[in-house]
Amino acid sequence: MRTRPDVSLPAAYMLLIAQVVHGFIPAHTEHRSLAGPIVGRGLLLATIVAIVGLHRGWAGARAVLRNTGLAVAVGFVLYHVIPWESPLTRPYVGEAVGAAAWPGIAIAVGAGLWAARAARPA
């Protein structure tokens, strides 16, 4: 019986890299929200916990990675892509955010989806 190779650790590292890189991409918008930086740091910490857990063989590490990946992917779309303004969002739609902002969002969403898929139960 063939088993699929475990790609959860490379996916977790890609998610971590995407989150860190996104944090360094300047995007000047009219909208300000503290929700993104606070939630973003929490998700970054959860990604690190998942990586440490995967290295140490913790039973729940894949579940942490799966849930974190989904939260990052959905969160980026809700926070940056949907054009509705609220105290909990910072939409990029209609803003001159710079050339790197949109690819940064796409990479973070893709990394989140990859992490969630890689960490799904066998």
Backbone as CSV, one residue per row, in Angstrom:
resi,resn,N_x,N_y,N_z,CA_x,CA_y,CA_z,C_x,C_y,C_z
1,MET,0.840,-1.183,0.000,0.000,0.000,0.000,0.888,1.250,0.000
2,ARG,0.601,2.146,-0.906,1.367,3.388,-0.993,0.814,4.415,-0.028
3,THR,1.685,5.116,0.608,1.265,6.222,1.465,1.815,7.498,0.866
4,ARG,1.115,8.560,1.080,1.576,9.834,0.542,2.708,10.362,1.412
5,PRO,3.683,11.001,0.799,4.797,11.538,1.593,4.295,12.651,2.510
6,ASP,4.906,12.740,3.667,4.507,13.770,4.624,5.170,15.090,4.242
7,VAL,4.364,16.006,3.787,4.871,17.326,3.405,4.415,18.398,4.396
8,SER,3.963,17.966,5.560,3.453,18.942,6.514,4.551,19.875,7.027
9,LEU,5.758,19.366,7.225,6.824,20.231,7.725,7.260,21.271,6.683
10,PRO,7.509,20.900,5.417,7.811,21.946,4.433,6.665,22.952,4.277
11,ALA,5.423,22.474,4.345,4.277,23.384,4.248,4.249,24.335,5.440
12,ALA,4.574,23.827,6.616,4.596,24.671,7.818,5.661,25.753,7.702
13,TYR,6.839,25.386,7.194,7.893,26.388,7.011,7.505,27.418,5.954
14,MET,6.853,26.984,4.898,6.402,27.932,3.872,5.370,28.896,4.453
15,LEU,4.478,28.376,5.292,3.491,29.235,5.948,4.189,30.264,6.830
16,LEU,5.177,29.834,7.584,5.927,30.746,8.443,6.621,31.833,7.615
17,ILE,7.272,31.429,6.546,7.969,32.392,5.686,6.977,33.383,5.083
18,ALA,5.843,32.885,4.597,4.836,33.769,3.992,4.318,34.787,5.004
19,GLN,4.094,34.355,6.244,3.601,35.266,7.264,4.642,36.340,7.599
20,VAL,5.890,35.936,7.742,6.950,36.889,8.089,7.167,37.882,6.947
21,VAL,7.231,37.375,5.726,7.432,38.263,4.576,6.273,39.257,4.469
22,HIS,5.051,38.782,4.658,3.902,39.691,4.593,4.054,40.833,5.608
23,GLY,4.565,40.516,6.776,4.745,41.540,7.797,5.721,42.634,7.411
24,PHE,6.624,42.333,6.490,7.616,43.321,6.063,7.232,44.059,4.784
25,ILE,6.154,43.659,4.141,5.727,44.334,2.918,4.948,45.590,3.284
26,PRO,5.441,46.750,2.901,4.705,47.976,3.225,3.446,48.092,2.356
27,ALA,2.354,48.423,2.991,1.095,48.640,2.276,0.390,49.812,2.938
28,HIS,0.463,50.944,2.308,-0.117,52.160,2.875,-1.563,52.272,2.415
29,THR,-2.473,52.201,3.380,-3.895,52.331,3.073,-4.502,53.399,3.963
30,GLU,-5.711,53.772,3.633,-6.458,54.739,4.450,-6.988,54.084,5.728
31,HIS,-7.053,52.787,5.739,-7.694,52.041,6.824,-6.653,51.582,7.838
32,ARG,-7.002,51.675,9.082,-6.145,51.203,10.161,-6.951,50.262,11.033
33,SER,-6.308,49.197,11.464,-6.954,48.241,12.345,-5.888,47.555,13.183
34,LEU,-6.128,47.435,14.452,-5.212,46.698,15.316,-5.499,45.207,15.305
35,ALA,-6.653,44.822,14.777,-7.025,43.405,14.773,-6.024,42.571,13.985
36,GLY,-5.623,43.053,12.819,-4.708,42.294,11.971,-3.372,42.004,12.624
37,PRO,-2.679,43.025,13.128,-1.388,42.753,13.767,-1.502,41.847,14.996
38,ILE,-2.549,41.996,15.765,-2.710,41.164,16.963,-3.028,39.721,16.575
39,VAL,-4.010,39.538,15.708,-4.370,38.191,15.264,-3.214,37.590,14.467
40,GLY,-2.563,38.399,13.650,-1.428,37.915,12.871,-0.303,37.380,13.736
41,ARG,-0.004,38.067,14.812,1.045,37.582,15.717,0.623,36.282,16.394
42,GLY,-0.651,36.182,16.720,-1.154,34.935,17.306,-1.038,33.763,16.338
43,LEU,-1.368,34.009,15.070,-1.255,32.952,14.065,0.202,32.618,13.772
44,LEU,1.072,33.611,13.824,2.502,33.362,13.658,3.008,32.468,14.792
45,LEU,2.588,32.750,16.005,2.959,31.920,17.152,2.412,30.500,16.988
46,ALA,1.172,30.377,16.515,0.588,29.046,16.302,1.368,28.270,15.245
47,THR,1.846,28.947,14.215,2.664,28.283,13.195,3.965,27.777,13.799
48,ILE,4.586,28.578,14.637,5.829,28.164,15.297,5.576,26.974,16.215
49,VAL,4.475,26.999,16.949,4.108,25.868,17.809,3.922,24.607,16.970
50,ALA,3.268,24.733,15.824,3.070,23.576,14.944,4.404,23.026,14.455
51,ILE,5.322,23.913,14.074,6.640,23.472,13.595,7.397,22.742,14.702
52,VAL,7.426,23.323,15.871,8.106,22.674,17.001,7.443,21.326,17.285
53,GLY,6.119,21.308,17.277,5.397,20.065,17.523,5.674,18.999,16.486
54,LEU,5.764,19.394,15.226,6.079,18.430,14.178,7.487,17.863,14.364
55,HIS,8.435,18.706,14.725,9.799,18.235,14.967,9.870,17.284,16.155
56,ARG,9.054,17.552,17.157,9.104,16.733,18.375,8.128,15.557,18.347
57,GLY,7.318,15.486,17.306,6.395,14.367,17.186,5.145,14.473,18.046
58,TRP,4.748,15.678,18.399,3.548,15.861,19.206,2.318,15.413,18.429
59,ALA,1.421,14.741,19.106,0.234,14.180,18.453,-0.661,15.259,17.841
60,GLY,-0.786,16.396,18.464,-1.692,17.430,17.984,-1.081,18.442,17.037
61,ALA,0.181,18.270,16.677,0.867,19.270,15.866,0.231,19.427,14.486
62,ARG,-0.166,18.327,13.874,-0.780,18.404,12.544,-2.126,19.138,12.619
63,ALA,-2.876,18.902,13.678,-4.157,19.602,13.841,-3.932,21.099,14.025
64,VAL,-2.897,21.460,14.789,-2.576,22.877,14.965,-2.204,23.491,13.618
65,LEU,-1.385,22.788,12.843,-0.988,23.295,11.533,-2.189,23.407,10.603
66,ARG,-3.036,22.403,10.582,-4.220,22.425,9.713,-5.122,23.618,10.050
67,ASN,-5.418,23.786,11.313,-6.297,24.882,11.726,-5.647,26.253,11.515
68,THR,-4.351,26.343,11.768,-3.644,27.604,11.552,-3.600,27.956,10.070
69,GLY,-3.311,26.969,9.227,-3.287,27.207,7.786,-4.627,27.704,7.269
70,LEU,-5.695,27.067,7.716,-7.037,27.515,7.303,-7.330,28.916,7.813
71,ALA,-6.955,29.178,9.056,-7.204,30.505,9.629,-6.425,31.586,8.877
72,VAL,-5.192,31.292,8.498,-4.389,32.266,7.746,-5.014,32.513,6.381
73,ALA,-5.355,31.449,5.667,-5.920,31.599,4.318,-7.233,32.380,4.356
74,VAL,-8.138,31.976,5.208,-9.439,32.648,5.297,-9.264,34.054,5.864
75,GLY,-8.407,34.185,6.858,-8.199,35.483,7.489,-7.635,36.524,6.545
76,PHE,-6.674,36.130,5.717,-6.112,37.081,4.752,-7.176,37.555,3.770
77,VAL,-8.006,36.638,3.321,-9.072,37.022,2.383,-10.049,37.977,3.073
78,LEU,-10.491,37.631,4.270,-11.457,38.482,4.975,-10.859,39.831,5.354
79,TYR,-9.612,39.844,5.744,-8.991,41.066,6.252,-8.536,42.010,5.145
80,HIS,-7.995,41.457,4.044,-7.402,42.302,3.014,-8.153,42.327,1.684
81,VAL,-8.821,41.266,1.311,-9.356,41.153,-0.041,-10.793,41.645,-0.143
82,ILE,-11.620,41.315,0.819,-13.019,41.748,0.776,-13.062,43.260,0.981
83,PRO,-13.767,43.983,0.119,-13.665,45.448,0.123,-14.493,46.170,1.191
84,TRP,-15.038,45.495,2.157,-15.835,46.168,3.182,-14.947,46.671,4.306
85,GLU,-15.171,47.919,4.661,-14.397,48.537,5.727,-15.083,48.307,7.061
86,SER,-14.283,47.989,8.064,-14.792,47.862,9.422,-13.609,48.026,10.366
87,PRO,-13.868,48.124,11.659,-12.752,48.207,12.600,-11.884,46.945,12.606
88,LEU,-12.388,45.853,12.024,-11.654,44.593,12.027,-11.014,44.256,10.686
89,THR,-11.065,45.158,9.717,-10.507,44.865,8.402,-9.558,45.971,7.943
90,ARG,-8.727,45.620,6.975,-7.848,46.591,6.312,-7.837,46.227,4.825
91,PRO,-8.907,46.579,4.129,-9.004,46.151,2.724,-7.986,46.833,1.829
92,TYR,-7.444,46.040,0.895,-6.505,46.561,-0.086,-7.205,46.954,-1.377
93,VAL,-8.425,46.516,-1.560,-9.159,46.787,-2.802,-9.363,48.292,-2.935
94,GLY,-8.986,48.832,-4.082,-9.151,50.256,-4.337,-8.079,51.136,-3.731
95,GLU,-7.079,50.546,-3.129,-5.998,51.305,-2.508,-4.715,51.130,-3.324
96,ALA,-3.849,52.112,-3.280,-2.545,52.015,-3.933,-1.563,51.414,-2.927
97,VAL,-1.632,50.094,-2.751,-0.856,49.436,-1.698,0.550,49.067,-2.110
98,GLY,0.858,49.148,-3.373,2.197,48.800,-3.838,2.208,47.470,-4.567
99,ALA,3.256,47.292,-5.353,3.342,46.120,-6.231,3.509,44.808,-5.477
100,ALA,4.109,44.812,-4.316,4.374,43.567,-3.593,3.211,43.110,-2.714
101,ALA,2.265,43.982,-2.433,1.206,43.645,-1.486,0.313,42.511,-1.978
102,TRP,-0.165,42.592,-3.208,-1.078,41.558,-3.718,-0.406,40.206,-3.874
103,PRO,0.799,40.125,-4.451,1.458,38.814,-4.478,1.720,38.263,-3.070
104,GLY,2.020,39.154,-2.130,2.214,38.722,-0.749,0.967,38.087,-0.171
105,ILE,-0.186,38.667,-0.480,-1.460,38.091,-0.030,-1.673,36.737,-0.686
106,ALA,-1.450,36.660,-1.990,-1.667,35.402,-2.717,-0.758,34.293,-2.184
107,ILE,0.483,34.627,-1.902,1.419,33.626,-1.377,0.995,33.174,0.015
108,ALA,0.558,34.094,0.857,0.117,33.727,2.211,-1.125,32.843,2.161
109,VAL,-2.079,33.187,1.296,-3.293,32.366,1.166,-2.916,30.982,0.640
110,GLY,-2.060,30.942,-0.382,-1.627,29.659,-0.926,-0.883,28.815,0.096
111,ALA,-0.010,29.436,0.863,0.734,28.710,1.892,-0.205,28.189,2.971
112,GLY,-1.198,28.991,3.334,-2.170,28.539,4.328,-2.969,27.343,3.838
113,LEU,-3.398,27.399,2.585,-4.153,26.273,2.027,-3.272,25.035,1.896
114,TRP,-2.023,25.225,1.491,-1.109,24.082,1.385,-0.873,23.449,2.761
115,ALA,-0.659,24.275,3.783,-0.444,23.757,5.131,-1.664,22.986,5.628
116,ALA,-2.847,23.531,5.371,-4.068,22.854,5.803,-4.224,21.516,5.083
117,ARG,-3.929,21.493,3.808,-4.039,20.233,3.044,-2.967,19.230,3.467
118,ALA,-1.745,19.711,3.660,-0.644,18.816,4.031,-0.857,18.194,5.398
119,ALA,-1.542,18.899,6.288,-1.728,18.426,7.653,-3.032,17.671,7.863
120,ARG,-3.776,17.457,6.798,-5.046,16.745,6.962,-4.785,15.299,7.367
121,PRO,-5.748,14.681,8.012,-5.566,13.281,8.422,-5.355,12.382,7.208
122,ALA,-4.545,11.375,7.375,-4.227,10.457,6.259,-5.429,9.631,5.832
